[in-house]
Amino acid sequence: MSVVPEHTEEAVEVEDLVLSYADAMDLGDAERAAGLFTPDAVLVGPEGVELVGAAAIAAHLGGEAARSRACAHHVSNLSSTWDRGTGSWRVVGYCMRWREDVDGSQTRSYWRTEDDVVRADAGWRIRRRVVTERGADRTGTVAEQVLEVMATSRAVRRFADRPVPADLVRQVVEAATWAPSPQNRQPWEFVVLTEPESVGVAARAIGPRAAELREYGARSEHPERRKMFLEVASLVEGLGSVPVLILVCGHPLTHASPAGPEAMLLSALYGASQNLLLAARALDLGAVFTTLHVHGEEAIRAGLGIPDDVVIAGTIALGWPDAVPGRVRRRPVQDVLHWQSW
Ligand SMILES: Cc1cc2nc3c(=O)[nH]c(=O)nc-3n(C[C@H](O)[C@H](O)[C@H](O)COP(=O)(O)O)c2cc1C
């Protein structure tokens, strides 16, 4: 099998096919979705159910569409490889589906899909689709879903080689601006780096510290911390190819406060950053809050024109995670919760 580099023009075309399938199902247009398969296509469902032929697939998708009143698929982490042996593209993607059933209940589920895509007629069609269920359908109120997003908002340091659309970046930054701040002063500014030149400024400034971080991690006796530092070092080594870097900045708050202007500023910027991380998780993006800029702050300021009186509080790396994040591991609440007094 020979592997063609990802994201050639042809690869993008075949990935678009998978996105078209999601669009068609969102619109409840089962006929259009079924039309994306070859006449002799095979659809393998999560429980091993196998449907052969366009007619069987159309009937199945029609049933799916009829069961839902509203539906939204979010597809991420698509990657495609060319399989010379079978003359087909293999497209792997992860899909999150939100669905409101006709009985009013809501479900959210995650899938991994593997499509064999071939050229048929004038364009690309799916010859075999294998669906693997990754997570049980999650029903839940908005509150339950928000709590689930919080509980699975892990630090993500490895990203798929896939750009993040600008409107999603804008959306997570907007969510950051919904954070509270002292006297509602909203002292934040966000410097978003997506172009190779600007990401490169940060990567060149911070990158040389990777070896030191790796060494520091290797010396740690705490296995979890050792693993974390090695992940941080990998992030730093590959910083130039992180899809999005966001510098969370702000002006110190000058209003009278016993905590001091910089502490007041940081209180706002950390809250805003957490909002950003949660919004990213809700959109199936992955992110990590870091203070990596401290390793090359002078060069970053000079390269990006950040004024001296502006504080940089964090450097957030953002992209499509290369794996679905697990749940956070934290000290148990009973160990940290004090009722009435310490
Ligand atoms: C103030 C602050 C600074 C951090 N600095 C870094 C950093 O420089 N590099 C990094 O990769 N992660 C950094 N992190 C992320 C933490 O390592 C991460 O939140 C923690 O290990 C918990 O990981 P988890 O959410 O996956 O459980 C920082 C987090 C905070 C709150």
Ligand as a Chemical Component Dictionary entry (heavy atoms), coordinates in Angstrom:
data_LIG
# 
_chem_comp.id                   LIG 
_chem_comp.type                 NON-POLYMER 
_chem_comp.pdbx_formal_charge   0 
_chem_comp.three_letter_code    LIG 
# 
loop_
_chem_comp_atom.comp_id 
_chem_comp_atom.atom_id 
_chem_comp_atom.alt_atom_id 
_chem_comp_atom.type_symbol 
_chem_comp_atom.charge 
_chem_comp_atom.model_Cartn_x 
_chem_comp_atom.model_Cartn_y 
_chem_comp_atom.model_Cartn_z 
_chem_comp_atom.pdbx_ordinal 
LIG C1  C1  C 0 -1.293 28.551 34.829 1  
LIG C2  C2  C 0 -1.120 27.305 34.017 2  
LIG C3  C3  C 0 0.037  27.122 33.309 3  
LIG C4  C4  C 0 0.209  25.992 32.493 4  
LIG N1  N1  N 0 1.335  25.875 31.750 5  
LIG C5  C5  C 0 1.462  24.864 30.861 6  
LIG C6  C6  C 0 2.590  24.805 29.992 7  
LIG O1  O1  O 0 3.462  25.674 30.017 8  
LIG N2  N2  N 0 2.642  23.797 29.084 9  
LIG C7  C7  C 0 1.644  22.857 29.001 10 
LIG O2  O2  O 0 1.713  21.986 28.123 11 
LIG N3  N3  N 0 0.569  22.861 29.848 12 
LIG C8  C8  C 0 0.447  23.850 30.765 13 
LIG N4  N4  N 0 -0.642 23.924 31.575 14 
LIG C9  C9  C 0 -1.688 22.879 31.491 15 
LIG C10 C10 C 0 -1.616 21.913 32.689 16 
LIG O3  O3  O 0 -0.470 21.107 32.576 17 
LIG C11 C11 C 0 -2.895 21.054 32.708 18 
LIG O4  O4  O 0 -3.991 21.907 32.865 19 
LIG C12 C12 C 0 -2.873 20.074 33.849 20 
LIG O5  O5  O 0 -1.771 19.214 33.737 21 
LIG C13 C13 C 0 -4.147 19.251 33.887 22 
LIG O6  O6  O 0 -4.246 18.481 32.712 23 
LIG P1  P1  P 0 -5.610 17.760 32.303 24 
LIG O7  O7  O 0 -6.630 18.833 32.133 25 
LIG O8  O8  O 0 -5.334 17.040 31.034 26 
LIG O9  O9  O 0 -6.007 16.862 33.402 27 
LIG C14 C14 C 0 -0.814 25.026 32.424 28 
LIG C15 C15 C 0 -1.991 25.194 33.173 29 
LIG C16 C16 C 0 -2.151 26.321 33.940 30 
LIG C17 C17 C 0 -3.434 26.510 34.692 31 
# 
loop_
_chem_comp_bond.comp_id 
_chem_comp_bond.atom_id_1 
_chem_comp_bond.atom_id_2 
_chem_comp_bond.value_order 
_chem_comp_bond.pdbx_ordinal 
LIG C1  C2  SING 1  
LIG C2  C3  SING 2  
LIG C2  C16 DOUB 3  
LIG C3  C4  DOUB 4  
LIG C4  N1  SING 5  
LIG C4  C14 SING 6  
LIG N1  C5  DOUB 7  
LIG C5  C6  SING 8  
LIG C5  C8  SING 9  
LIG C6  O1  DOUB 10 
LIG C6  N2  SING 11 
LIG N2  C7  SING 12 
LIG C7  O2  DOUB 13 
LIG C7  N3  SING 14 
LIG N3  C8  DOUB 15 
LIG C8  N4  SING 16 
LIG N4  C9  SING 17 
LIG N4  C14 SING 18 
LIG C9  C10 SING 19 
LIG C10 O3  SING 20 
LIG C10 C11 SING 21 
LIG C11 O4  SING 22 
LIG C11 C12 SING 23 
LIG C12 O5  SING 24 
LIG C12 C13 SING 25 
LIG C13 O6  SING 26 
LIG O6  P1  SING 27 
LIG P1  O7  DOUB 28 
LIG P1  O8  SING 29 
LIG P1  O9  SING 30 
LIG C14 C15 DOUB 31 
LIG C15 C16 SING 32 
LIG C16 C17 SING 33 
# 
